Amino acid sequence: MALMIDIDRVSYTYPGAAAPILRDVTLQIAPGEFLLVCGPSGAGKSTFLRLLNGLVPHFHGGRFSGRVRVWGRDTLTCQPRDLANLVGFVVQDPESQFVVERVEDEIVFAMENLGVPPAVMRRRVEEVLDQLAIAHLRHRHVATLSGGEQQRVAIAATLAAQPRALVLDEPTSQLDPHGAEEVLTALQKLNADLGITVILCEHRLERVVQYADRMLYLAPGGRIELGLPREVLARIELRPPLQHLGAALGWEPLPLTIKEGRRFVPNDLPVTTPTANARAGAPPLARLRNVTVQYGQHEALYRVNLDLPRGALVALMGRNGSGKSTLLKTLIGLARPVTGTVEIEGRDIAPIPVEELARRIAYVPQDPRSMLFHDTLNDEIAFSMRGRGLRPSVSAITEALTRLGIAHLGLQYPRSLSGGEAQRAALVAGLVGDPQLILLDEPTRGLDYHAKADLTAILRRLCDEGRTVVMATHDVELAAACADRVVLLGEGEVVVEGPATELLGNSLIFSSQVAKLFPGRGWLTVAQALAGLGRSPG
């Protein structure tokens, strides 16, 4: 029996696609290896992961060539159910993976199907609840959980079956920094202590690169880079801020952690004074006064007072379940406060129907595919235009899609798009009609570094036009790159708010890599660090 995952000259083309998404991919994954899979949005990372449990090609169809063996089992002759005891899979959208209502029942479900004895099931349930710090959720309904809580439950349900290989598609995309660290530490312990093979796809490489034995970089067109993380990061353009800065400054060997990076930092650097943001004193476009929102007996928001300045980009940050998504829903009327008022441009929104608010406010939820339901992306944008009283035309639709770099996807079925592509598609649909308030819930979920830089430029341009952008995010690097102000929420309350430079530069948890590397200098981004060091970004 082959004691590894063996991928031999695999090419794969989705039904109806003109070109293969994977082309002649060959590699072996050793037992107990921690493999990090990365690459641009739409390069085939999720497709690669689906090779490992037979979903490609059994579920998706299409044209497949080559061979994949998982511990000696050929995925072409074995159905995904025949590989379930070998490969545990956590998908990009955890809510689509749930089968039953309660958290504990969801964790038990896969074990029951594998015939695990009841006594063993009870022990494993307790172990995974503790490993992922979700014991307090065991009796909750999965539908009532936040996105990050759902993600940890999905990982727990997969871990409980104790597969030989654990395959995870962006497992930290909805987790706050502390929650992400807990999950990754748990995965590292499972890998190191129990020898479980971990194959993990992630866009936020700064969170995980130090844990990986090898890195597989998938590029559009089928090219791959495979090797030690330090070596691959030196050869590719999609790099976390630390490696981006290290490459620009010629640091060798390229550091993988902040601790390694500090060896290159001189002690006599100047302390800079952050420039005050001109938008800080702008009049509010929206405001919340003593707003309390309840779900049953649970207070998701409690006496929130907040001004959202016109032309500012405000980042909502905090632990999973702290109320970020609820605050966004309250601003567009999807969640109605039991006390307090919400005003948009001085008008109380309480008597305004949600459909009218939606014509003036753009809202993109955590799951962008929930907004996409037409046959093509062009049809989707045309529908959004008509809903906002605009007359769609081919040129207007193309211009809207071009703004976020997805005009080439106009004829694609929206729900077949990759996670990053779907995120951008939903944002395009929300931006038509000239909204003044733009609400984004985890907008970089599924986006690579280049796409995030493009998104940052778009959001800054929208703010320069006088619009207000409010985004709930766990992506510290995104907030560092584009936010004017940060609002930190905790258990439904505003813990603190203030300029991004102040809050992200002095936080123990919500600090960017550059801020950790150069504490007290007032630098949050690579560009600011290079400027402070007197070096050109080029």
C-alpha positions as CSV (number, residue, x, y, z in Angstrom):
1,M,0.0,0.0,0.0
2,A,1.3,3.5,-0.9
3,L,1.7,5.4,2.3
4,M,1.2,8.9,0.8
5,I,-1.0,11.0,-1.4
6,D,0.3,10.6,-5.0
7,I,-0.9,13.0,-7.7
8,D,0.4,12.0,-11.1
9,R,0.1,14.2,-14.2
10,V,-3.3,15.4,-13.4
11,S,-5.2,17.9,-15.7
12,Y,-8.7,18.9,-15.1
13,T,-11.2,21.1,-17.1
14,Y,-14.6,22.1,-15.7
15,P,-17.7,21.3,-17.8
16,G,-18.1,24.1,-20.4
17,A,-14.7,25.6,-19.7
18,A,-12.4,26.4,-22.6
19,A,-9.2,25.7,-20.7
20,P,-8.1,23.4,-17.9
21,I,-8.0,24.8,-14.4
22,L,-5.2,22.3,-13.5
23,R,-2.6,21.3,-16.0
24,D,-0.2,18.3,-15.7
25,V,0.1,18.6,-11.9
26,T,2.5,16.0,-10.3
27,L,3.5,15.8,-6.6
28,Q,3.5,13.5,-3.6
29,I,2.3,14.4,-0.2
30,A,4.0,12.4,2.6
31,P,2.2,11.1,5.6
32,G,2.3,13.6,8.4
33,E,3.2,16.5,6.1
34,F,1.8,20.0,6.5
35,L,1.3,21.4,3.0
36,L,0.2,25.0,2.4
37,V,-1.6,25.6,-0.9
38,C,-1.7,29.2,-2.1
39,G,-2.1,31.2,-5.3
40,P,-4.2,34.0,-6.9
41,S,-8.0,33.9,-6.7
42,G,-9.4,31.5,-9.4
43,A,-6.1,29.7,-9.9
44,G,-7.5,26.3,-9.0
45,K,-6.7,26.0,-5.3
46,S,-10.2,24.7,-4.2
47,T,-10.2,22.4,-7.3
48,F,-6.8,21.0,-6.2
49,L,-8.2,20.2,-2.8
50,R,-11.2,18.5,-4.3
51,L,-8.9,16.1,-6.1
52,L,-8.0,14.6,-2.8
53,N,-11.4,13.2,-1.8
54,G,-12.7,12.5,-5.3
55,L,-15.2,15.4,-5.6
56,V,-13.2,16.2,-8.7
57,P,-14.2,14.6,-11.0
58,H,-17.1,12.5,-9.4
59,F,-19.2,15.5,-8.3
60,H,-18.2,18.2,-10.7
61,G,-17.9,16.2,-13.9
62,G,-15.7,17.7,-16.6
63,R,-12.6,16.3,-18.3
64,F,-10.0,14.6,-16.1
65,S,-6.7,12.9,-16.9
66,G,-4.0,11.5,-14.8
67,R,-4.3,9.7,-11.5
68,V,-4.7,10.5,-7.8
69,R,-4.0,7.8,-5.2
70,V,-4.9,8.4,-1.5
71,W,-3.1,5.8,0.7
72,G,-3.4,3.4,-2.3
73,R,-7.0,4.1,-3.2
74,D,-7.5,5.5,-6.7
75,T,-10.0,8.4,-6.6
76,L,-11.3,7.5,-10.0
77,T,-12.5,4.1,-8.9
78,C,-13.4,5.1,-5.4
79,Q,-16.3,7.4,-4.7
80,P,-15.9,10.3,-2.2
81,R,-17.8,8.2,0.5
82,D,-15.1,5.5,0.1
83,L,-12.4,8.0,1.0
84,A,-14.3,9.6,4.0
85,N,-12.3,7.7,6.6
86,L,-9.0,8.8,5.0
87,V,-9.7,12.4,4.0
88,G,-11.6,14.9,6.1
89,F,-12.7,18.0,4.2
90,V,-13.7,21.4,5.5
91,V,-15.1,23.6,2.7
92,Q,-14.7,27.3,2.1
93,D,-18.3,28.1,3.2
94,P,-18.9,26.1,6.4
95,E,-22.6,26.8,6.5
96,S,-23.1,24.7,3.4
97,Q,-21.5,21.7,5.1
98,F,-23.9,21.4,8.0
99,V,-26.5,18.6,8.0
100,V,-28.2,18.8,11.5
101,E,-29.3,21.7,13.7
102,R,-27.4,21.5,16.9
103,V,-23.6,21.9,17.2
104,E,-23.0,18.7,19.2
105,D,-25.2,16.6,16.8
106,E,-23.2,18.0,13.8
107,I,-20.0,16.9,15.4
108,V,-21.4,13.4,16.0
109,F,-23.0,13.0,12.5
110,A,-19.9,12.0,10.6
111,M,-18.8,9.6,13.3
112,E,-22.2,7.9,13.3
113,N,-21.9,7.4,9.5
114,L,-18.5,5.8,10.0
115,G,-19.7,3.5,12.7
116,V,-17.7,4.8,15.6
117,P,-18.7,3.2,18.9
118,P,-20.7,5.5,21.2
119,A,-18.2,5.6,24.0
120,V,-15.4,6.7,21.5
121,M,-17.8,9.3,20.0
122,R,-18.4,10.9,23.4
123,R,-14.7,11.1,24.1
124,R,-13.9,12.6,20.7
125,V,-16.7,15.2,21.0
126,E,-15.2,16.5,24.3
127,E,-11.7,16.5,22.8
128,V,-12.6,18.6,19.7
129,L,-14.8,21.0,21.7
130,D,-11.8,21.7,23.9
131,Q,-9.3,21.8,21.1
132,L,-11.3,24.5,19.2
133,A,-12.6,26.3,22.3
134,I,-16.2,25.9,21.4
135,A,-17.6,23.9,24.4
136,H,-19.9,26.8,25.2
137,L,-21.5,26.3,21.7
138,R,-22.4,22.6,22.1
139,H,-26.1,23.1,22.6
140,R,-26.5,26.1,20.1
141,H,-28.2,25.8,16.8
142,V,-25.7,26.2,14.0
143,A,-28.0,28.8,12.2
144,T,-27.6,31.1,15.2
145,L,-23.7,31.1,15.1
146,S,-21.5,33.8,13.7
147,G,-19.5,33.0,10.6
148,G,-16.4,32.4,12.6
149,E,-18.2,30.2,15.1
150,Q,-19.6,28.1,12.2
151,Q,-16.1,27.7,10.8
152,R,-14.8,26.3,14.0
153,V,-17.7,23.9,14.3
154,A,-17.1,22.6,10.8
155,I,-13.5,22.0,11.6
156,A,-14.4,20.2,14.8
157,A,-17.0,18.0,13.1
158,T,-14.3,16.9,10.6
159,L,-11.6,16.4,13.2
160,A,-13.9,14.2,15.3
161,A,-13.9,11.6,12.5
162,Q,-10.0,11.4,12.9
163,P,-9.1,11.1,9.2
164,R,-5.5,10.4,8.1
165,A,-5.5,13.6,6.1
166,L,-7.3,16.8,6.9
167,V,-8.0,19.1,4.0
168,L,-9.1,22.7,4.7
169,D,-10.2,25.4,2.3
170,E,-9.4,28.8,4.0
171,P,-10.2,27.6,7.5
172,T,-9.3,31.0,9.1
173,S,-11.1,33.3,6.6
174,Q,-13.9,34.2,9.1
175,L,-11.9,34.0,12.3
176,D,-10.5,36.8,14.4
177,P,-6.7,36.8,14.9
178,H,-6.9,35.0,18.3
179,G,-9.4,32.5,17.0
180,A,-7.2,31.8,13.9
181,E,-4.2,31.3,16.1
182,E,-6.1,28.8,18.2
183,V,-7.3,26.8,15.2
184,L,-3.8,26.8,13.5
185,T,-2.2,25.8,16.8
186,A,-4.7,22.9,17.1
187,L,-3.9,21.8,13.5
188,Q,-0.2,22.0,14.2
189,K,-0.5,19.9,17.3
190,L,-2.6,17.3,15.4
191,N,0.0,17.3,12.7
192,A,3.0,17.1,15.0
193,D,1.6,14.9,17.8
194,L,-0.7,12.6,15.9
195,G,0.9,12.6,12.5
196,I,-2.3,13.7,10.7
197,T,-1.5,15.0,7.2
198,V,-2.7,18.6,6.9
199,I,-3.3,20.2,3.4
200,L,-4.5,23.7,3.9
201,C,-5.4,26.4,1.4
202,E,-5.1,30.0,2.7
203,H,-4.9,33.5,1.3
204,R,-3.7,35.2,4.5
205,L,-0.3,33.6,4.4
206,E,1.0,35.7,7.3
207,R,-1.2,33.5,9.6
208,V,0.1,30.1,8.6
209,V,3.3,30.2,6.6
210,Q,5.5,29.4,9.7
211,Y,3.6,26.2,10.3
212,A,4.0,24.6,6.8
213,D,6.6,22.0,5.8
214,R,6.2,22.8,2.1
215,M,4.3,25.4,0.1
216,L,2.5,24.7,-3.2
217,Y,1.8,27.8,-5.3
218,L,-0.7,27.5,-8.1
219,A,-0.5,30.1,-10.8
220,P,-3.1,30.8,-13.6
221,G,-2.4,28.6,-16.6
222,G,-1.3,25.6,-14.6
223,R,2.2,26.6,-13.6
224,I,3.2,25.5,-10.0
225,E,5.9,26.3,-7.6
226,L,6.6,23.7,-4.9
227,G,9.2,23.8,-2.1
228,L,10.1,25.1,1.3
229,P,8.0,28.1,2.3
230,R,11.1,30.4,2.5
231,E,12.2,29.4,-1.0
232,V,8.7,29.7,-2.7
233,L,8.1,33.1,-1.1
234,A,11.3,34.3,-2.5
235,R,10.1,33.4,-6.0
236,I,6.5,34.5,-6.1
237,E,4.8,38.0,-6.0
238,L,1.9,37.1,-3.7
239,R,3.7,37.6,-0.3
240,P,2.6,38.7,3.1
241,P,3.8,42.2,4.3
242,L,6.8,40.8,6.2
243,Q,8.2,38.9,3.2
244,H,7.3,41.8,0.9
245,L,9.3,44.2,3.1
246,G,12.1,41.7,3.5
247,A,12.4,41.2,-0.3
248,A,12.4,45.0,-0.8
249,L,15.1,45.5,1.7
250,G,17.2,42.5,0.6
251,W,16.9,40.6,3.9
252,E,18.4,37.1,3.5
253,P,17.3,34.5,4.5
254,L,13.8,35.8,4.1
255,P,12.2,35.8,7.5
256,L,9.0,33.8,8.1
257,T,8.1,35.2,11.5
258,I,8.2,38.6,13.2
259,K,10.8,37.2,15.6
260,E,13.1,36.4,12.6
261,G,12.4,39.7,11.0
262,R,13.5,41.7,14.1
263,R,17.0,40.5,13.6
264,F,17.2,42.8,10.6
265,V,15.7,45.9,12.3
266,P,18.3,48.5,13.5
267,N,17.8,50.0,17.0
268,D,18.2,53.6,16.1
269,L,15.2,54.1,13.9
270,P,13.3,57.5,14.1
271,V,10.0,57.7,15.9
272,T,7.4,59.3,13.5
273,T,4.2,61.2,14.4
274,P,1.2,59.8,12.5
275,T,-0.5,62.4,10.4
276,A,-4.0,63.3,11.6
277,N,-6.7,62.2,9.2
278,A,-8.7,65.1,7.7
279,R,-11.8,62.9,7.6
280,A,-11.9,62.6,11.4
281,G,-13.8,65.8,11.8
282,A,-16.2,65.3,8.9
283,P,-19.9,65.4,9.6
284,P,-21.5,62.0,10.1
285,L,-23.4,60.3,7.2
286,A,-24.9,57.8,9.6
287,R,-25.2,57.6,13.4
288,L,-26.4,55.2,16.0
289,R,-27.7,56.4,19.3
290,N,-28.2,54.0,22.3
291,V,-28.9,51.1,19.9
292,T,-29.7,47.7,21.4
293,V,-30.4,44.7,19.2
294,Q,-31.6,41.4,20.5
295,Y,-31.9,37.9,19.0
296,G,-34.3,36.2,21.4
297,Q,-32.8,36.9,24.9
298,H,-29.3,37.5,23.5
299,E,-28.2,41.1,23.2
300,A,-26.1,41.2,20.0
301,L,-25.6,45.0,20.3
302,Y,-26.0,46.9,23.6
303,R,-26.3,50.7,23.9
304,V,-24.1,51.4,20.9
305,N,-23.4,55.1,20.2
306,L,-21.4,55.7,17.0
307,D,-20.9,58.3,14.4
308,L,-19.8,57.3,10.8
309,P,-18.1,60.3,9.2
310,R,-18.9,61.1,5.6
311,G,-16.1,60.1,3.3
312,A,-14.4,57.8,5.9
313,L,-13.6,54.2,5.8
314,V,-14.5,52.6,9.1
315,A,-13.3,49.1,10.1
316,L,-15.4,47.1,12.6
317,M,-13.1,44.7,14.4
318,G,-13.5,42.3,17.4
319,R,-13.8,38.7,18.3
320,N,-16.2,36.4,16.5
321,G,-19.7,37.0,17.8
322,S,-18.9,40.5,19.1
323,G,-21.7,42.1,17.0
324,K,-19.9,43.3,13.8
325,S,-22.3,41.7,11.3
326,T,-25.3,42.7,13.4
327,L,-24.2,46.3,13.3
328,L,-24.0,46.2,9.5
329,K,-27.5,44.6,9.3
330,T,-28.8,47.3,11.7
331,L,-27.6,50.1,9.4
332,I,-29.5,48.6,6.4
333,G,-32.6,47.7,8.5
334,L,-32.2,43.9,8.4
335,A,-31.9,43.9,12.2
336,R,-34.2,46.3,14.0
337,P,-33.2,47.7,17.4
338,V,-35.4,47.2,20.4
339,T,-34.1,50.5,21.7
340,G,-32.3,53.5,20.2
341,T,-32.3,55.1,16.8
342,V,-30.3,54.7,13.5
343,E,-30.1,57.8,11.3
344,I,-28.8,58.0,7.7
345,E,-28.2,61.5,6.5
346,G,-30.2,62.8,9.5
347,R,-33.3,60.6,8.8
348,D,-34.4,57.9,11.2
349,I,-34.5,54.7,9.2
350,A,-37.1,52.9,11.4
351,P,-40.1,53.7,9.2
352,I,-38.2,53.2,5.9
353,P,-38.7,49.8,4.2
354,V,-35.6,47.6,3.7
355,E,-36.2,47.6,-0.1
356,E,-36.0,51.4,-0.1
357,L,-32.9,51.5,2.1
358,A,-31.3,48.9,-0.3
359,R,-31.6,51.4,-3.1
360,R,-29.5,53.9,-1.2
361,I,-27.2,51.6,0.8
362,A,-24.9,48.9,-0.7
363,Y,-24.6,45.8,1.5
364,V,-22.4,42.7,0.7
365,P,-22.9,39.9,3.3
366,Q,-20.4,37.3,4.5
367,D,-21.6,34.8,1.9
368,P,-21.5,36.7,-1.4
369,R,-23.1,33.8,-3.3
370,S,-26.4,34.5,-1.4
371,M,-26.7,37.6,-3.5
372,L,-26.1,35.9,-6.9
373,F,-28.9,33.9,-8.5
374,H,-29.0,34.7,-12.2
375,D,-27.8,32.6,-15.1
376,T,-24.8,34.9,-15.9
377,L,-22.9,37.6,-14.1
378,N,-23.9,40.1,-16.8
379,D,-27.6,39.3,-16.0
380,E,-26.8,39.7,-12.3
381,I,-25.5,43.2,-12.8
382,A,-28.3,44.1,-15.2
383,F,-30.8,43.0,-12.5
384,S,-29.1,45.2,-9.9
385,M,-29.2,48.2,-12.2
386,R,-32.9,47.8,-12.9
387,G,-33.6,47.4,-9.2
388,R,-32.0,50.8,-8.7
389,G,-33.9,52.5,-11.5
390,L,-31.0,52.4,-14.1
391,R,-31.2,51.2,-17.6
392,P,-28.6,48.4,-18.2
393,S,-26.5,48.4,-21.3
394,V,-23.7,46.2,-22.4
395,S,-21.2,49.1,-22.0
396,A,-22.4,50.0,-18.5
397,I,-22.3,46.4,-17.4
398,T,-18.8,45.9,-18.8
399,E,-17.6,49.1,-17.2
400,A,-19.0,48.0,-13.8
401,L,-17.3,44.6,-14.0
402,T,-14.0,46.1,-15.3
403,R,-13.9,48.3,-12.2
404,L,-13.1,45.2,-10.1
405,G,-11.2,43.3,-12.8
406,I,-13.8,40.6,-13.6
407,A,-15.2,41.7,-17.0
408,H,-13.9,38.4,-18.4
409,L,-16.4,36.5,-16.2
410,G,-19.5,38.3,-17.6
411,L,-20.9,35.1,-19.2
412,Q,-20.1,32.8,-16.3
413,Y,-22.7,31.3,-14.0
414,P,-22.2,33.4,-10.8
415,R,-22.5,30.5,-8.3
416,S,-19.7,28.6,-10.2
417,L,-17.2,31.4,-9.4
418,S,-14.3,30.9,-7.0
419,G,-14.7,32.5,-3.5
420,G,-12.7,35.5,-4.4
421,E,-14.4,36.0,-7.7
422,A,-17.9,35.7,-6.1
423,Q,-16.8,38.3,-3.5
424,R,-15.9,40.8,-6.2
425,A,-19.1,40.0,-8.2
426,A,-21.3,40.8,-5.2
427,L,-19.4,44.0,-4.6
428,V,-20.0,45.1,-8.2
429,A,-23.7,44.4,-7.9
430,G,-23.8,46.4,-4.7
431,L,-22.0,49.4,-6.1
432,V,-24.3,50.1,-9.0
433,G,-26.7,53.0,-8.4
434,D,-24.3,55.3,-6.7
435,P,-24.9,54.4,-3.0
436,Q,-23.6,56.8,-0.4
437,L,-23.2,54.2,2.4
438,I,-21.4,50.9,1.6
439,L,-21.5,48.0,4.0
440,L,-19.1,45.1,3.6
441,D,-19.0,42.0,5.8
442,E,-15.5,40.3,5.5
443,P,-14.9,41.7,2.0
444,T,-11.5,40.0,1.6
445,R,-12.7,36.5,2.2
446,G,-11.2,34.5,-0.7
447,L,-9.1,37.4,-2.1
448,D,-5.4,37.2,-2.8
449,Y,-2.9,40.0,-2.0
450,H,-3.2,41.6,-5.4
451,A,-7.0,41.5,-5.3
452,K,-6.9,43.0,-1.8
453,A,-4.7,45.8,-3.0
454,D,-7.1,46.4,-5.9
455,L,-10.0,46.4,-3.5
456,T,-8.2,48.8,-1.2
457,A,-7.7,51.3,-4.1
458,I,-11.4,51.0,-5.0
459,L,-12.6,51.6,-1.5
460,R,-10.2,54.6,-1.0
461,R,-11.5,56.0,-4.3
462,L,-15.1,55.6,-3.1
463,C,-14.3,57.5,0.1
464,D,-12.5,60.2,-1.9
465,E,-15.8,60.7,-3.7
466,G,-17.5,61.4,-0.4
467,R,-19.0,58.0,0.3
468,T,-18.8,56.2,3.7
469,V,-17.5,52.6,3.8
470,V,-18.1,50.5,6.8
471,M,-16.5,47.0,6.8
472,A,-16.6,44.3,9.3
473,T,-13.3,42.5,9.1
474,H,-10.8,40.2,10.8
475,D,-8.2,41.1,8.2
476,V,-5.8,43.3,10.2
477,E,-3.6,44.0,7.1
478,L,-6.6,45.2,5.1
479,A,-7.6,47.6,7.9
480,A,-4.1,48.8,8.2
481,A,-3.9,49.5,4.5
482,C,-7.2,51.5,4.0
483,A,-9.1,52.3,7.2
484,D,-9.4,55.8,8.6
485,R,-11.0,54.7,11.8
486,V,-11.3,51.5,13.7
487,V,-14.2,50.5,16.0
488,L,-13.4,47.6,18.3
489,L,-16.5,45.7,19.5
490,G,-16.8,43.3,22.4
491,E,-19.9,41.4,23.4
492,G,-22.1,43.8,21.5
493,E,-20.6,47.0,23.0
494,V,-18.2,49.5,21.6
495,V,-15.0,48.9,23.5
496,V,-13.0,51.7,21.9
497,E,-12.9,53.6,18.6
498,G,-10.3,55.9,17.1
499,P,-7.8,56.5,14.3
500,A,-6.6,53.3,12.7
501,T,-2.9,54.3,13.2
502,E,-3.5,54.5,16.9
503,L,-5.6,51.4,17.4
504,L,-3.7,49.1,15.0
505,G,-0.3,50.3,16.1
506,N,-0.7,49.7,19.8
507,S,-2.9,46.6,20.0
508,L,-1.7,43.3,21.4
509,I,-3.9,41.3,18.9
510,F,-5.1,43.6,16.2
511,S,-1.7,44.9,15.0
512,S,-0.3,44.6,11.5
513,Q,2.9,42.8,10.8
514,V,4.7,46.1,10.1
515,A,3.4,47.6,13.4
516,K,4.7,44.5,15.3
517,L,8.1,44.8,13.5
518,F,8.5,48.5,14.2
519,P,6.6,49.2,17.4
520,G,6.2,52.8,18.3
521,R,7.1,54.2,14.9
522,G,3.6,54.8,13.6
523,W,4.0,52.6,10.6
524,L,1.2,50.1,9.6
525,T,2.0,49.1,6.1
526,V,5.0,48.2,3.9
527,A,4.7,51.4,2.0
528,Q,4.9,53.5,5.2
529,A,7.9,51.5,6.5
530,L,9.8,51.9,3.3
531,A,9.0,55.6,3.3
532,G,10.1,55.9,6.9
533,L,13.3,54.1,6.1
534,G,14.0,56.3,3.1
535,R,13.6,53.5,0.6
536,S,11.7,53.5,-2.6
537,P,8.8,51.1,-2.9
538,G,10.2,49.8,-6.2
